[in-house]
Amino acid sequence: MTEPADKGPPYRGYHDIGGLPGGPVACVERPFDDWQKLSEAIRGALEQKNRTVSLDEIRRVFESFGEHLYETLGFYERRAEALTILLTEKEIVTREEVLARMDAIAALRGQRVDHAARTVETL
Amino acid sequence: MPRFSPGDRVTVLDLGKPGHVRIPWFIRHRTGRIERYCGAYPNPEDLAFGRPGLPAIDLYRVHFPQTDLWPDYGGAASDTLEIEVYDHWLEPAEPLT
């Protein structure tokens, strides 16, 4: 089917990749990481509590925070980053508080977070 | 009273809205038919900016032959796509002649 004659190609955001070539899919079973469960639980609680943060807001943020960052982050990382941005915009917490809490949780587990590299090392 | 009924032919608009929308690029400008009415829901495009999204918007499931969506579709001619689309993204299609 061709494009309707009087209309250009439809608008496509960088996240809107349905139907585009994506290369081979690595079919690997992998368990959830603890941080993925924890950040999703926090996100869900914030949605249930008077829609403090809605999933639609989360999607709006990661669909507009730039293609480079979007492609750099994984599925749960995008959500966690968008949640942090929204909580900061809404003046509920600061990014520094989020990072400090990440450090504290890591320390309890004998781990250290490298925020710049986005890695966790076990001490 | 919903604007469309099952069987009605509808064309998906390309509203060009920024923010978060739930209409993928590959159904914009395409014509399908209403499969069912799904109820009315707060508008996710407004929820995405922290607003209440009210009044609720009618949502329909729209049915497309895959061969109408993809010029190089390699699957069976009987393959279809059904996708949920909010009322303000739809317009009545011209009747087939």
Backbone of each chain as ProteinMPNN parsed JSONL, in Angstrom:
{"seq_chain_A": "MTEPADKGPPYRGYHDIGGLPGGPVACVERPFDDWQKLSEAIRGALEQKNRTVSLDEIRRVFESFGEHLYETLGFYERRAEALTILLTEKEIVTREEVLARMDAIAALRGQRVDHAARTVETL", "coords_chain_A": {"N_chain_A": [[0.855, -1.198, 0.0], [0.531, 2.227, -0.773], [1.538, 5.564, 0.294], [-1.099, 7.828, 1.091], [-1.928, 10.174, -1.449], [-1.94, 12.953, -0.908], [-0.696, 13.318, 1.457], [2.132, 13.428, 3.589], [4.725, 11.167, 4.776], [3.8, 9.452, 7.807], [4.118, 10.961, 11.084], [6.748, 9.851, 13.223], [7.835, 9.003, 16.323], [10.969, 8.582, 18.151], [10.784, 6.368, 19.755], [8.902, 4.835, 18.621], [8.817, 2.142, 17.192], [7.625, 0.003, 16.014], [7.375, -2.506, 13.569], [9.701, -1.785, 12.258], [12.938, -2.799, 10.978], [14.649, -4.813, 13.273], [16.744, -6.464, 13.778], [18.264, -9.577, 14.92], [16.608, -11.332, 17.596], [17.594, -11.823, 20.851], [16.924, -14.601, 22.518], [16.805, -15.077, 25.61], [16.279, -16.344, 28.744], [15.947, -14.457, 31.628], [16.206, -13.672, 35.047], [14.338, -11.22, 36.968], [16.098, -8.356, 38.11], [16.798, -7.31, 41.475], [16.636, -4.511, 41.809], [15.021, -3.788, 39.726], [12.535, -4.864, 40.389], [12.107, -3.413, 42.728], [12.102, -0.694, 41.893], [9.943, -0.7, 40.154], [7.927, -1.358, 41.945], [7.897, 0.917, 43.546], [7.151, 2.789, 41.629], [4.579, 1.822, 40.976], [3.299, 2.153, 43.461], [3.324, 4.916, 43.687], [1.644, 5.568, 41.61], [-0.772, 4.48, 42.491], [-1.21, 5.971, 44.756], [-3.082, 8.435, 44.752], [-2.522, 8.978, 42.08], [0.043, 10.119, 41.947], [2.298, 9.937, 40.349], [1.802, 9.111, 37.058], [1.689, 6.263, 34.832], [1.453, 7.086, 32.223], [2.649, 9.59, 32.314], [5.275, 8.84, 32.871], [5.859, 7.501, 30.469], [5.597, 9.645, 28.672], [7.785, 11.2, 29.458], [10.077, 9.544, 28.945], [9.766, 9.234, 26.273], [10.389, 11.643, 25.309], [12.824, 12.473, 26.284], [15.033, 12.354, 24.728], [16.663, 10.739, 22.01], [19.182, 9.573, 22.216], [19.648, 9.08, 24.97], [17.452, 7.441, 25.433], [18.065, 5.207, 23.836], [20.326, 4.385, 25.106], [19.567, 3.452, 27.581], [18.091, 0.64, 29.314], [14.905, -1.133, 29.444], [13.729, -1.015, 32.15], [15.46, 0.793, 33.235], [14.895, 3.123, 31.788], [12.343, 3.683, 32.739], [12.903, 4.099, 35.461], [14.628, 6.285, 35.325], [12.937, 8.194, 34.146], [11.031, 8.342, 36.166], [12.548, 9.437, 38.22], [13.129, 11.954, 37.115], [10.516, 13.018, 37.0], [9.742, 13.035, 39.725], [11.531, 14.865, 40.641], [10.796, 17.146, 39.14], [8.274, 17.545, 40.242], [8.958, 18.269, 42.702], [9.147, 16.472, 44.814], [11.166, 14.726, 45.593], [14.737, 15.237, 45.49], [17.181, 14.765, 42.885], [19.646, 14.246, 44.03], [18.92, 13.15, 46.49], [17.79, 10.752, 45.636], [20.004, 9.479, 44.485], [21.637, 9.29, 46.73], [20.158, 7.558, 48.286], [20.261, 5.288, 46.694], [22.983, 4.749, 46.998], [23.043, 4.146, 49.726], [21.445, 1.838, 49.891], [22.958, 0.134, 48.325], [25.28, 0.017, 49.881], [24.384, -1.375, 52.108], [24.294, -3.848, 51.053], [26.867, -4.465, 50.619], [27.881, -3.309, 48.344], [28.919, -1.001, 45.719], [27.914, 1.892, 44.009], [28.625, 3.083, 40.808], [27.792, 5.953, 39.604], [28.23, 7.443, 37.291], [29.142, 5.6, 35.42], [27.061, 3.917, 35.528], [27.047, 1.438, 36.837], [27.283, -1.328, 39.153], [29.381, -2.386, 41.664], [30.571, -5.162, 43.506], [31.846, -5.108, 46.696]], "CA_chain_A": [[0.0, 0.0, 0.0], [1.323, 3.454, -0.863], [1.043, 6.683, 1.101], [-2.116, 8.655, 0.449], [-1.218, 11.095, -2.33], [-1.838, 14.333, -0.435], [-0.147, 13.347, 2.811], [3.495, 12.931, 3.701], [4.818, 10.012, 5.668], [3.298, 9.79, 9.139], [5.085, 11.276, 12.132], [7.184, 8.702, 14.005], [8.773, 9.308, 17.398], [12.098, 7.631, 18.174], [10.4, 5.172, 20.517], [7.772, 4.215, 17.905], [9.648, 1.334, 16.298], [6.885, -1.155, 15.529], [7.464, -2.768, 12.141], [11.012, -1.473, 11.688], [13.896, -3.895, 11.165], [15.258, -4.73, 14.597], [17.822, -7.425, 13.934], [17.882, -10.821, 15.612], [16.184, -11.216, 18.99], [18.283, -12.757, 21.742], [15.918, -15.248, 23.364], [17.494, -15.542, 26.806], [15.52, -16.172, 29.978], [16.757, -13.885, 32.7], [15.351, -13.26, 36.151], [14.341, -9.805, 37.307], [17.022, -7.87, 39.126], [16.107, -6.737, 42.639], [16.355, -3.075, 41.633], [13.913, -3.659, 38.785], [11.31, -5.081, 41.162], [11.942, -2.329, 43.699], [11.737, 0.567, 41.237], [8.575, -0.855, 39.647], [7.019, -1.298, 43.107], [7.793, 2.334, 43.926], [6.364, 3.439, 40.585], [3.187, 1.423, 41.153], [2.757, 2.767, 44.682], [3.109, 6.342, 43.401], [0.448, 5.659, 40.755], [-1.953, 4.171, 43.304], [-1.414, 7.022, 45.755], [-3.64, 9.654, 44.131], [-1.86, 9.187, 40.791], [1.149, 11.066, 42.145], [3.003, 9.819, 39.065], [1.09, 8.133, 36.241], [2.509, 5.575, 33.826], [1.452, 7.903, 31.009], [3.685, 10.616, 32.496], [6.564, 8.15, 32.708], [6.071, 7.285, 29.034], [5.819, 10.953, 28.035], [9.143, 11.671, 29.739], [11.145, 8.827, 28.23], [9.563, 9.401, 24.835], [10.834, 12.985, 24.918], [14.096, 12.891, 26.9], [16.104, 12.309, 23.732], [16.867, 9.401, 21.461], [20.438, 8.977, 22.674], [19.441, 8.515, 26.309], [16.482, 6.35, 25.285], [18.74, 4.015, 23.303], [21.366, 3.98, 26.051], [18.972, 2.819, 28.766], [17.219, -0.511, 29.164], [13.473, -0.925, 29.706], [13.457, -0.558, 33.517], [16.264, 1.998, 33.464], [14.128, 4.255, 31.245], [11.258, 4.007, 33.673], [13.465, 4.636, 36.706], [15.142, 7.624, 35.027], [11.772, 9.071, 33.964], [10.428, 8.541, 37.488], [13.409, 10.38, 38.949], [12.895, 13.282, 36.526], [9.192, 13.506, 37.393], [9.733, 13.327, 41.164], [12.293, 16.1, 40.79], [9.95, 18.233, 38.629], [7.16, 17.741, 41.17], [9.588, 18.69, 43.962], [8.874, 15.473, 45.856], [12.527, 14.446, 46.054], [15.764, 15.735, 44.579], [18.005, 13.686, 42.318], [20.698, 13.927, 45.0], [18.342, 12.243, 47.48], [17.635, 9.437, 45.006], [21.34, 8.881, 44.346], [22.126, 8.962, 48.073], [19.448, 6.353, 48.732], [20.871, 4.175, 45.956], [24.272, 4.445, 47.643], [22.798, 3.53, 51.032], [20.965, 0.468, 49.665], [24.11, -0.639, 47.842], [26.208, -0.201, 50.997], [23.811, -2.437, 52.946], [24.541, -5.12, 50.357], [28.284, -4.614, 50.337], [28.113, -2.92, 46.954], [29.149, 0.422, 45.487], [27.351, 2.313, 42.726], [29.32, 4.09, 40.009], [26.648, 6.584, 38.942], [28.61, 7.89, 35.946], [29.225, 4.434, 34.533], [25.809, 3.157, 35.731], [27.374, 0.058, 37.183], [27.363, -1.655, 40.579], [30.42, -3.385, 41.928], [30.525, -5.784, 44.822], [33.115, -4.814, 47.391]], "C_chain_A": [[0.884, 1.238, 0.0], [0.735, 4.523, 0.048], [-0.098, 7.368, 0.368], [-1.444, 9.835, -0.257], [-0.984, 12.463, -1.688], [-1.224, 14.417, 0.968], [1.275, 12.81, 2.803], [3.526, 11.691, 4.562], [4.36, 10.396, 7.077], [4.431, 10.138, 10.1], [5.45, 10.006, 12.9], [8.18, 9.163, 15.054], [9.853, 8.239, 17.478], [11.775, 6.334, 18.899], [9.43, 4.295, 19.722], [8.342, 3.32, 16.809], [8.925, 0.099, 15.777], [7.035, -1.303, 14.023], [8.792, -2.434, 11.508], [11.946, -2.665, 11.873], [14.613, -3.742, 12.503], [16.409, -5.686, 14.794], [17.35, -8.651, 14.7], [17.514, -10.545, 17.071], [16.919, -12.276, 19.801], [17.261, -13.349, 22.703], [16.607, -15.881, 24.567], [16.584, -15.303, 28.005], [16.432, -15.522, 31.009], [15.834, -13.401, 33.804], [15.366, -11.745, 36.312], [15.467, -9.51, 38.281], [16.209, -7.269, 40.269], [15.72, -5.28, 42.403], [15.193, -2.858, 40.663], [12.584, -3.844, 39.515], [11.033, -3.896, 42.085], [11.483, -1.05, 43.006], [10.329, 0.476, 40.645], [7.557, -0.797, 40.786], [6.815, 0.149, 43.552], [6.922, 3.075, 42.91], [4.876, 3.111, 40.742], [2.543, 2.069, 42.369], [2.451, 4.241, 44.43], [1.91, 6.545, 42.476], [-0.809, 5.459, 41.595], [-2.253, 5.282, 44.307], [-1.801, 8.308, 45.029], [-2.955, 10.004, 42.812], [-0.785, 10.277, 40.915], [2.023, 11.113, 40.895], [2.258, 8.76, 38.257], [2.043, 7.473, 35.245], [2.541, 6.373, 32.525], [2.473, 9.043, 31.11], [5.079, 10.025, 32.301], [6.869, 7.975, 31.222], [6.349, 8.597, 28.326], [7.259, 11.42, 28.255], [10.169, 10.874, 28.947], [10.952, 8.865, 26.72], [9.983, 10.795, 24.376], [12.156, 13.376, 25.565], [15.293, 12.682, 25.965], [16.415, 10.889, 23.302], [18.134, 8.756, 22.008], [20.255, 8.326, 24.046], [18.499, 7.318, 26.243], [17.18, 5.069, 24.829], [19.8, 3.487, 24.26], [20.794, 3.147, 27.192], [18.149, 1.598, 28.39], [15.801, -0.177, 29.596], [13.224, -0.365, 31.106], [14.288, 0.664, 33.872], [15.541, 3.234, 32.942], [13.04, 4.678, 32.215], [11.798, 4.648, 34.942], [13.989, 6.056, 36.481], [13.983, 8.607, 34.865], [11.109, 9.366, 35.311], [11.236, 9.551, 38.299], [13.194, 11.805, 38.433], [11.559, 13.855, 37.012], [9.145, 13.871, 38.882], [10.506, 14.606, 41.459], [11.463, 17.298, 40.327], [8.832, 18.575, 39.602], [7.647, 18.141, 42.561], [9.209, 17.765, 45.107], [10.193, 14.989, 46.446], [13.48, 15.13, 45.082], [16.532, 14.541, 44.015], [19.094, 13.271, 43.309], [20.176, 12.954, 46.066], [18.192, 10.838, 46.916], [18.987, 8.736, 44.927], [21.884, 8.462, 45.714], [21.452, 7.691, 48.589], [19.96, 5.114, 47.989], [22.174, 3.761, 46.616], [24.057, 3.701, 48.958], [22.34, 2.084, 50.871], [22.126, -0.415, 49.206], [25.051, -0.972, 48.999], [25.715, -1.321, 51.906], [24.115, -3.816, 52.357], [26.017, -5.34, 50.068], [28.63, -4.27, 48.907], [28.373, -1.421, 46.867], [28.644, 0.757, 44.091], [28.293, 3.312, 42.074], [28.252, 4.769, 39.152], [26.992, 7.009, 37.521], [28.612, 6.716, 34.968], [27.938, 3.609, 34.569], [26.112, 1.673, 35.944], [27.39, -0.085, 38.697], [28.467, -2.677, 40.743], [30.263, -3.903, 43.348], [31.88, -5.626, 45.478], [33.64, -6.073, 48.081]], "O_chain_A": [[1.888, 1.28, 0.711], [-0.4, 4.414, 0.513], [-0.064, 7.478, -0.858], [-0.503, 10.426, 0.274], [0.065, 13.071, -1.903], [-1.239, 15.48, 1.589], [1.583, 11.852, 2.094], [2.489, 11.216, 5.024], [4.52, 11.545, 7.489], [5.559, 9.668, 9.947], [4.585, 9.182, 13.197], [9.254, 9.661, 14.714], [9.693, 7.137, 16.953], [12.428, 5.314, 18.675], [9.166, 3.153, 20.1], [8.35, 3.695, 15.636], [9.549, -0.765, 15.16], [6.845, -0.34, 13.28], [9.014, -2.757, 10.341], [11.778, -3.451, 12.805], [15.121, -2.668, 12.824], [17.001, -5.722, 15.873], [16.184, -8.749, 15.081], [18.053, -9.631, 17.694], [16.875, -13.465, 19.484], [16.786, -12.661, 23.606], [16.95, -17.063, 24.55], [16.165, -14.172, 28.248], [17.552, -15.98, 31.237], [14.799, -12.792, 33.533], [16.287, -11.07, 35.852], [15.758, -10.311, 39.17], [15.093, -6.786, 40.074], [14.616, -4.86, 42.75], [14.468, -1.868, 40.765], [11.632, -3.094, 39.298], [9.899, -3.435, 42.212], [10.563, -0.388, 43.487], [9.599, 1.467, 40.635], [6.463, -0.258, 40.621], [5.703, 0.554, 43.892], [6.068, 3.881, 43.278], [4.023, 3.993, 40.655], [1.385, 2.484, 42.32], [1.439, 4.758, 44.903], [1.236, 7.573, 42.548], [-1.792, 6.181, 41.432], [-3.409, 5.508, 44.664], [-0.955, 9.152, 44.734], [-2.823, 11.177, 42.465], [-0.714, 11.209, 40.115], [2.432, 12.183, 40.444], [2.098, 7.63, 38.72], [3.064, 8.046, 34.867], [3.538, 6.344, 31.804], [3.088, 9.417, 30.112], [5.942, 10.623, 31.658], [7.977, 8.257, 30.765], [7.235, 8.668, 27.474], [7.882, 11.97, 27.347], [11.053, 11.468, 28.33], [11.878, 8.561, 25.969], [9.938, 11.094, 23.183], [12.582, 14.52, 25.41], [16.441, 12.822, 26.387], [16.43, 9.962, 24.112], [18.172, 7.547, 22.24], [20.649, 7.18, 24.262], [18.717, 6.307, 26.911], [16.924, 3.988, 25.359], [20.136, 2.303, 24.238], [21.457, 2.247, 27.706], [17.583, 1.523, 27.299], [15.529, 0.931, 30.058], [12.567, 0.667, 31.239], [13.884, 1.477, 34.702], [15.57, 4.283, 33.586], [12.842, 5.864, 32.479], [11.232, 5.619, 35.444], [13.82, 6.927, 37.335], [14.035, 9.722, 35.383], [10.678, 10.491, 35.568], [10.674, 10.41, 38.977], [13.09, 12.747, 39.219], [11.476, 15.024, 37.388], [8.575, 14.896, 39.254], [10.187, 15.338, 42.396], [11.413, 18.328, 41.0], [8.481, 19.743, 39.773], [6.849, 18.328, 43.48], [8.979, 18.213, 46.231], [10.32, 14.857, 47.663], [13.084, 15.548, 43.994], [16.532, 13.454, 44.592], [19.426, 12.09, 43.415], [20.893, 12.049, 46.493], [18.431, 9.852, 47.613], [19.107, 7.556, 45.258], [22.514, 7.412, 45.843], [22.083, 6.858, 49.239], [20.08, 4.035, 48.569], [22.446, 2.571, 46.778], [24.778, 2.755, 49.275], [22.779, 1.203, 51.611], [22.26, -1.559, 49.64], [25.557, -2.09, 49.096], [26.506, -2.116, 52.414], [24.183, -4.814, 53.076], [26.385, -6.279, 49.362], [29.543, -4.848, 48.318], [28.092, -0.669, 47.8], [28.895, 0.035, 43.126], [28.714, 4.279, 42.709], [27.851, 4.245, 38.112], [26.14, 6.944, 36.635], [28.143, 6.833, 33.836], [27.744, 2.715, 33.745], [25.518, 0.794, 35.32], [27.496, 0.9, 39.428], [28.495, -3.699, 40.059], [29.874, -3.173, 44.26], [32.917, -5.96, 44.904], [34.692, -6.035, 48.717]]}, "seq_chain_B": "MPRFSPGDRVTVLDLGKPGHVRIPWFIRHRTGRIERYCGAYPNPEDLAFGRPGLPAIDLYRVHFPQTDLWPDYGGAASDTLEIEVYDHWLEPAEPLT", "coords_chain_B": {"N_chain_B": [[-23.297, 8.272, 23.736], [-21.554, 6.374, 21.503], [-19.578, 7.527, 18.7], [-18.99, 5.875, 16.566], [-19.891, 2.643, 15.178], [-19.673, -0.982, 15.405], [-18.203, -2.351, 12.461], [-18.21, 0.019, 11.004], [-16.278, 1.935, 8.705], [-13.191, 3.466, 9.195], [-10.737, 6.098, 9.202], [-7.452, 6.587, 10.346], [-6.177, 9.415, 11.923], [-3.392, 11.75, 11.657], [-2.35, 13.378, 14.075], [-0.163, 14.753, 14.957], [0.631, 15.4, 17.536], [2.698, 16.48, 20.24], [4.46, 14.968, 23.05], [3.047, 12.24, 24.853], [1.55, 9.83, 22.956], [-0.684, 7.241, 21.86], [-0.832, 6.041, 19.422], [0.51, 4.223, 16.982], [2.956, 4.907, 14.392], [2.487, 3.439, 12.067], [-0.196, 3.018, 11.592], [-1.279, 5.428, 11.012], [-3.053, 7.515, 8.803], [-4.189, 5.282, 7.706], [-6.866, 3.07, 6.749], [-9.357, 1.298, 8.429], [-11.666, -0.995, 10.019], [-14.218, -0.618, 12.493], [-14.051, -2.816, 15.147], [-14.993, -3.312, 17.71], [-16.607, -1.487, 20.359], [-14.927, -0.172, 23.11], [-15.403, 1.142, 25.481], [-15.165, 4.114, 27.581], [-12.406, 6.146, 28.442], [-10.102, 7.927, 30.615], [-8.211, 10.46, 28.988], [-5.152, 9.463, 27.801], [-3.22, 11.147, 26.767], [-3.505, 13.522, 28.101], [-3.271, 12.656, 30.749], [-0.603, 12.112, 30.639], [0.6, 14.518, 31.069], [0.107, 14.999, 33.662], [-2.478, 15.792, 34.093], [-6.094, 15.441, 34.681], [-7.356, 14.136, 32.529], [-10.008, 14.183, 31.729], [-13.119, 15.132, 30.1], [-13.814, 11.57, 29.796], [-12.665, 9.633, 27.004], [-14.02, 8.04, 24.141], [-13.11, 4.731, 23.281], [-12.042, 2.551, 20.755], [-11.738, -0.733, 19.278], [-9.905, -1.329, 16.445], [-9.809, -2.795, 13.256], [-7.523, -4.058, 10.942], [-6.467, -5.298, 7.755], [-3.346, -6.916, 7.515], [-1.964, -6.643, 5.131], [-2.75, -4.187, 4.228], [-1.318, -2.477, 5.782], [1.391, -2.923, 5.505], [3.492, -2.66, 2.84], [5.227, -4.605, 1.913], [4.381, -6.949, 3.012], [4.837, -10.221, 4.138], [3.371, -12.318, 5.1], [0.373, -14.358, 5.534], [-2.441, -13.545, 3.471], [-4.749, -13.338, 4.875], [-4.072, -12.399, 7.367], [-4.419, -10.224, 10.179], [-4.531, -7.076, 11.959], [-5.45, -5.924, 15.128], [-6.157, -3.074, 16.95], [-6.29, -0.716, 19.601], [-7.862, 2.417, 19.505], [-8.269, 5.826, 20.238], [-11.175, 7.952, 20.099], [-10.751, 10.59, 19.091], [-8.719, 10.338, 17.286], [-9.755, 9.325, 15.003], [-11.523, 9.398, 11.857], [-14.511, 9.316, 9.851], [-14.313, 7.013, 7.18], [-14.184, 7.446, 3.601], [-16.899, 6.044, 1.845], [-16.491, 2.884, 0.251], [-16.323, 2.583, -3.271]], "CA_chain_B": [[-23.49, 7.443, 22.536], [-20.306, 6.398, 20.714], [-19.714, 8.072, 17.352], [-18.864, 4.802, 15.579], [-20.46, 1.335, 15.509], [-18.93, -2.074, 14.771], [-18.367, -2.428, 11.015], [-17.945, 1.316, 10.364], [-14.916, 2.126, 8.198], [-12.607, 4.677, 9.787], [-9.355, 6.402, 8.855], [-6.706, 7.1, 11.494], [-5.584, 10.722, 11.671], [-2.019, 11.984, 12.116], [-2.594, 14.647, 14.764], [1.093, 15.479, 15.152], [0.734, 15.921, 18.904], [3.892, 16.12, 21.015], [4.163, 14.298, 24.314], [2.822, 10.799, 24.785], [0.338, 9.39, 22.262], [-0.702, 5.785, 21.835], [-1.184, 5.672, 18.06], [1.789, 4.022, 16.304], [3.091, 5.577, 13.096], [2.125, 2.631, 10.891], [-1.646, 3.018, 11.31], [-1.745, 6.776, 10.675], [-3.549, 7.644, 7.417], [-4.703, 4.003, 7.207], [-8.308, 2.862, 6.93], [-9.764, -0.013, 8.935], [-13.067, -0.963, 10.424], [-14.453, -0.751, 13.925], [-14.32, -4.194, 15.549], [-15.875, -3.184, 18.866], [-16.473, -0.331, 21.249], [-14.223, -0.67, 24.309], [-15.681, 1.959, 26.659], [-14.563, 5.448, 27.598], [-11.293, 6.173, 29.393], [-9.388, 9.211, 30.682], [-7.318, 10.645, 27.84], [-3.759, 9.269, 28.238], [-2.388, 12.27, 26.323], [-3.575, 14.505, 29.183], [-2.661, 12.014, 31.924], [0.847, 12.156, 30.45], [1.08, 15.796, 31.595], [-0.328, 15.145, 35.046], [-3.841, 16.311, 34.169], [-7.031, 14.34, 34.963], [-7.738, 13.41, 31.32], [-11.467, 14.116, 31.64], [-13.989, 13.961, 30.089], [-13.284, 10.341, 29.231], [-12.737, 9.56, 25.541], [-14.412, 6.721, 23.638], [-12.023, 3.916, 22.741], [-12.522, 1.481, 19.855], [-10.772, -1.651, 18.684], [-9.989, -1.15, 14.991], [-9.343, -3.999, 12.568], [-6.85, -3.784, 9.667], [-5.688, -6.358, 7.108], [-1.906, -6.594, 7.576], [-1.481, -6.245, 3.799], [-3.031, -2.76, 4.056], [-0.391, -1.7, 6.609], [2.788, -3.169, 5.133], [3.536, -2.919, 1.398], [6.02, -5.811, 1.618], [3.976, -7.962, 3.996], [5.15, -11.547, 3.625], [2.544, -13.349, 5.722], [-0.862, -14.749, 4.848], [-3.327, -12.434, 3.115], [-5.833, -13.267, 5.857], [-3.562, -11.885, 8.639], [-5.018, -8.94, 10.551], [-4.085, -6.389, 13.168], [-6.48, -5.182, 15.852], [-5.462, -2.13, 17.83], [-7.246, 0.192, 20.214], [-7.639, 3.796, 19.059], [-9.21, 6.779, 20.826], [-12.111, 8.549, 19.14], [-10.297, 11.827, 18.432], [-7.749, 9.973, 16.246], [-10.475, 8.661, 13.917], [-12.549, 10.089, 11.086], [-15.21, 8.359, 8.997], [-13.678, 6.811, 5.873], [-15.084, 7.542, 2.463], [-17.413, 4.719, 1.507], [-15.883, 2.253, -0.927], [-17.19, 2.612, -4.456]], "C_chain_B": [[-22.221, 7.497, 21.697], [-20.56, 6.836, 19.276], [-19.725, 6.968, 16.303], [-19.474, 3.508, 16.118], [-19.609, 0.255, 14.859], [-19.255, -2.163, 13.28], [-18.104, -1.113, 10.311], [-16.498, 1.383, 9.89], [-14.406, 3.487, 8.656], [-11.164, 4.836, 9.299], [-8.681, 7.038, 10.064], [-6.031, 8.402, 11.097], [-4.117, 10.727, 12.099], [-2.034, 13.353, 12.783], [-1.31, 15.428, 15.041], [1.267, 16.039, 16.553], [2.07, 15.544, 19.538], [3.48, 15.398, 22.298], [3.977, 12.82, 24.113], [1.496, 10.52, 24.093], [0.454, 7.892, 22.045], [-1.091, 5.244, 20.457], [0.11, 5.473, 17.284], [1.762, 4.587, 14.89], [2.451, 4.77, 11.971], [0.618, 2.492, 10.679], [-2.147, 4.409, 10.929], [-1.998, 6.865, 9.166], [-4.154, 6.335, 6.901], [-6.179, 3.848, 7.565], [-8.567, 1.423, 7.364], [-11.235, 0.021, 9.269], [-13.18, -1.197, 11.93], [-14.811, -2.213, 14.231], [-15.261, -4.204, 16.755], [-15.64, -1.854, 19.571], [-15.931, -0.836, 22.576], [-14.564, 0.11, 25.57], [-14.983, 3.302, 26.558], [-13.543, 5.521, 28.727], [-10.695, 7.571, 29.455], [-8.345, 9.279, 29.571], [-5.857, 10.509, 28.278], [-2.844, 10.41, 27.837], [-2.408, 13.396, 27.364], [-2.99, 13.935, 30.476], [-1.146, 12.136, 31.857], [1.448, 13.477, 30.907], [0.527, 16.069, 32.986], [-1.711, 15.732, 35.196], [-4.821, 15.149, 34.312], [-7.487, 13.561, 33.723], [-9.235, 13.279, 31.132], [-11.995, 15.278, 30.784], [-13.337, 12.757, 29.418], [-13.56, 10.297, 27.73], [-13.142, 8.138, 25.142], [-13.212, 6.03, 23.0], [-12.634, 2.788, 21.913], [-11.378, 0.535, 19.524], [-10.979, -1.606, 17.175], [-9.214, -2.279, 14.316], [-8.751, -3.614, 11.22], [-6.334, -5.092, 9.072], [-4.202, -5.975, 7.148], [-1.385, -6.107, 6.225], [-1.818, -4.786, 3.481], [-2.015, -1.895, 4.798], [1.042, -1.784, 6.098], [2.852, -3.527, 3.658], [4.266, -4.219, 1.064], [5.623, -6.958, 2.545], [4.131, -9.363, 3.415], [4.296, -12.661, 4.187], [1.284, -13.626, 4.92], [-1.738, -13.524, 4.585], [-4.451, -12.266, 4.13], [-5.364, -12.706, 7.201], [-4.135, -10.495, 8.91], [-4.304, -8.352, 11.76], [-5.309, -5.743, 13.81], [-5.787, -4.348, 16.91], [-6.483, -1.138, 18.357], [-6.864, 1.644, 19.958], [-8.704, 4.685, 19.701], [-9.958, 7.547, 19.741], [-11.522, 9.741, 18.391], [-9.208, 11.574, 17.389], [-8.429, 9.385, 15.012], [-11.366, 9.638, 13.174], [-13.264, 9.045, 10.227], [-14.484, 8.243, 7.66], [-14.699, 7.059, 4.777], [-15.625, 6.154, 2.16], [-16.746, 4.185, 0.255], [-16.854, 2.311, -2.086], [-16.836, 1.447, -5.369]], "O_chain_B": [[-21.848, 8.57, 21.223], [-21.614, 6.556, 18.706], [-20.384, 7.095, 15.271], [-19.566, 3.298, 17.327], [-18.905, 0.519, 13.884], [-20.415, -2.066, 12.878], [-17.798, -1.117, 9.118], [-15.591, 0.938, 10.594], [-15.082, 4.507, 8.526], [-10.47, 3.857, 9.022], [-9.25, 7.908, 10.723], [-5.385, 8.479, 10.052], [-3.661, 9.831, 12.809], [-1.765, 14.367, 12.139], [-1.358, 16.625, 15.327], [1.965, 17.034, 16.746], [2.526, 14.41, 19.391], [2.293, 15.244, 22.584], [4.664, 12.205, 23.297], [0.439, 10.923, 24.579], [1.553, 7.338, 22.046], [-1.613, 4.135, 20.339], [0.766, 6.459, 16.947], [0.705, 4.729, 14.275], [1.927, 5.348, 11.019], [0.194, 1.906, 9.683], [-3.312, 4.563, 10.561], [-1.224, 6.339, 8.366], [-4.594, 6.287, 5.752], [-6.666, 4.414, 8.544], [-8.075, 0.47, 6.76], [-11.963, 0.93, 8.869], [-12.355, -1.876, 12.543], [-15.745, -2.77, 13.655], [-16.201, -4.996, 16.817], [-14.612, -1.2, 19.393], [-16.427, -1.828, 23.11], [-14.061, -0.227, 26.642], [-14.299, 3.591, 25.577], [-13.781, 5.023, 29.827], [-10.76, 8.321, 28.481], [-7.685, 8.288, 29.255], [-5.365, 11.34, 29.042], [-1.814, 10.636, 28.472], [-1.435, 14.139, 27.492], [-2.297, 14.639, 31.212], [-0.479, 12.25, 32.886], [2.658, 13.569, 31.114], [0.482, 17.213, 33.437], [-2.097, 16.134, 36.294], [-4.445, 13.997, 34.096], [-7.959, 12.432, 33.855], [-9.694, 12.363, 30.45], [-11.358, 16.331, 30.753], [-12.438, 12.896, 28.589], [-14.55, 10.846, 27.249], [-12.672, 7.161, 25.725], [-12.416, 6.643, 22.289], [-13.612, 2.158, 22.317], [-10.212, 0.93, 19.491], [-12.089, -1.818, 16.685], [-8.125, -2.66, 14.745], [-9.398, -2.92, 10.435], [-5.811, -5.927, 9.81], [-3.847, -4.836, 6.847], [-0.484, -5.27, 6.164], [-1.237, -4.207, 2.563], [-1.862, -0.715, 4.486], [1.815, -0.837, 6.239], [2.336, -4.567, 3.249], [3.967, -4.862, 0.058], [6.436, -7.838, 2.83], [3.62, -9.656, 2.335], [4.459, -13.821, 3.809], [1.146, -13.186, 3.778], [-1.766, -12.587, 5.381], [-5.04, -11.191, 4.241], [-6.185, -12.547, 8.103], [-4.314, -9.695, 7.992], [-3.577, -9.039, 12.477], [-6.108, -5.097, 13.132], [-4.946, -4.839, 17.663], [-7.422, -0.763, 17.655], [-5.72, 2.052, 20.16], [-9.887, 4.344, 19.711], [-9.457, 7.76, 18.637], [-11.759, 9.896, 17.193], [-8.813, 12.499, 16.679], [-7.746, 8.985, 14.069], [-11.9, 10.581, 13.758], [-12.688, 8.004, 9.91], [-14.086, 9.251, 7.075], [-15.904, 6.908, 4.978], [-14.875, 5.179, 2.213], [-16.469, 4.931, -0.684], [-18.057, 2.115, -1.915], [-17.446, 1.284, -6.426]]}, "name": "protein", "num_of_chains": 2, "seq": "MTEPADKGPPYRGYHDIGGLPGGPVACVERPFDDWQKLSEAIRGALEQKNRTVSLDEIRRVFESFGEHLYETLGFYERRAEALTILLTEKEIVTREEVLARMDAIAALRGQRVDHAARTVETLMPRFSPGDRVTVLDLGKPGHVRIPWFIRHRTGRIERYCGAYPNPEDLAFGRPGLPAIDLYRVHFPQTDLWPDYGGAASDTLEIEVYDHWLEPAEPLT"}
